[in-house]
Amino acid sequence: MEINGNEVNNLFLGGNRFKNIADDYYFPIGTQYYEYWYSSLDNHFQLDTSVKNGIGSLERFDYLIPNEKKIFYDTPSEIIKNYRPNAIVEASEYIDSNAKFYSVDKFNSIDYVYLFTPEQFEKIKLSNYI
């Protein structure tokens, strides 16, 4: 099997990078997400609304994240508290602030948090591509 033009079978056969495929995630180009970004000027996280309906998608690179056990499933404000506990999360017309989303810790940073609907989250499991 190839990912990004690289043969990956050797990673599964005797390799230790992928210990449990249930903990591995693949974000191909076109993966859709909601992106919250942090503004240090007013200590706010806000949804990126420069994209249609607040839904962004990977355009340049795909990502492979192995051995990720820290998956969040909660409301946007509760997930964001894991990165900046005192930041305010602005409401948006594009996303239900009471809805629950998934978030993959290794894909986030202290300033950018990515949320996935349950349908989007199912699509990023590496097991779908093997």
C-alpha positions in Angstrom: 0.0 0.0 0.0 1.2 3.5 -0.7 0.5 6.7 1.1 2.0 9.9 -0.3 3.8 7.8 -2.8 5.7 5.8 -0.1 5.3 2.1 0.5 4.0 1.6 4.1 3.7 -2.2 4.4 7.0 -2.4 6.1 5.6 -0.2 8.9 3.0 -2.8 9.6 5.3 -5.9 9.2 7.5 -6.0 12.2 7.5 -2.2 12.5 6.5 -0.5 15.7 5.1 2.8 14.4 1.6 1.4 14.1 1.0 -0.6 17.2 -2.8 -0.5 17.2 -4.5 0.5 13.9 -7.5 1.7 15.9 -5.3 4.5 17.2 -4.0 5.6 13.8 -5.5 8.5 11.8 -5.1 9.6 8.2 -6.1 13.0 7.0 -6.2 13.0 3.2 -6.3 16.1 1.0 -10.0 17.1 1.1 -10.6 16.2 4.7 -13.2 18.6 6.1 -13.1 20.1 9.5 -14.1 23.1 11.6 -11.0 25.2 12.6 -11.0 27.4 15.7 -8.1 29.9 15.9 -6.9 31.8 18.9 -6.6 35.6 19.1 -4.2 36.7 21.8 -5.5 40.3 21.5 -8.8 39.5 23.2 -8.2 35.9 24.5 -10.8 34.5 22.2 -11.1 31.4 20.0 -13.2 31.9 17.0 -14.3 29.8 14.1 -12.6 30.4 10.8 -15.4 31.9 8.8 -13.3 32.7 5.7 -14.4 29.4 4.3 -18.0 28.4 3.2 -20.2 27.7 6.2 -17.2 27.5 8.4 -16.1 24.2 7.0 -12.5 24.1 5.9 -10.7 21.3 4.1 -7.1 20.2 3.7 -5.8 21.5 0.4 -2.0 20.9 0.2 -0.8 18.0 2.3 -2.3 14.9 3.8 -1.3 13.9 7.3 -0.7 10.5 9.0 -0.9 10.4 12.8 0.0 7.1 14.5 -0.5 6.0 18.0 -3.0 8.8 19.0 -4.9 7.8 22.1 -6.1 11.3 23.1 -9.3 11.9 21.2 -11.8 14.4 22.5 -15.6 14.1 22.0 -17.4 17.1 23.5 -18.7 20.6 22.7 -16.3 23.1 21.1 -15.8 25.1 24.3 -15.0 22.0 26.4 -12.5 20.7 23.8 -10.8 24.1 23.6 -10.4 24.2 27.4 -7.8 21.5 27.0 -5.5 24.0 25.2 -6.4 27.4 26.8 -8.6 26.9 29.8 -9.4 30.6 30.3 -10.0 31.5 26.7 -13.5 32.6 25.5 -15.0 30.6 22.7 -17.1 32.9 20.4 -20.4 31.6 19.2 -20.9 31.3 15.4 -23.9 31.0 13.2 -22.2 28.1 11.4 -21.8 25.7 14.3 -24.1 24.6 17.1 -22.1 25.4 20.3 -24.0 22.6 22.1 -23.3 19.9 19.5 -20.5 17.4 20.2 -17.5 17.0 18.0 -14.4 14.9 17.8 -10.9 16.4 18.0 -7.5 14.6 17.6 -5.0 16.0 20.0 -1.9 15.6 17.9 -3.6 17.5 15.0 -4.3 20.5 17.2 -2.0 23.1 18.7 -2.3 25.7 21.5 -3.6 28.2 18.9 -5.5 26.1 16.4 -8.1 23.5 17.3 -9.8 21.3 14.7 -13.2 19.7 15.2 -14.8 16.9 13.2 -18.4 15.8 13.0 -19.0 12.1 13.8 -19.3 11.5 10.0 -16.0 13.4 9.3 -14.3 11.6 12.2 -15.2 8.1 10.8 -13.5 9.1 7.5 -10.1 9.9 9.1 -9.6 6.4 10.6 -6.6 4.8 9.0 -8.4 1.5 8.9 -10.6 2.9 6.1 -7.6 3.2 3.8 -6.0 -0.2 4.3 
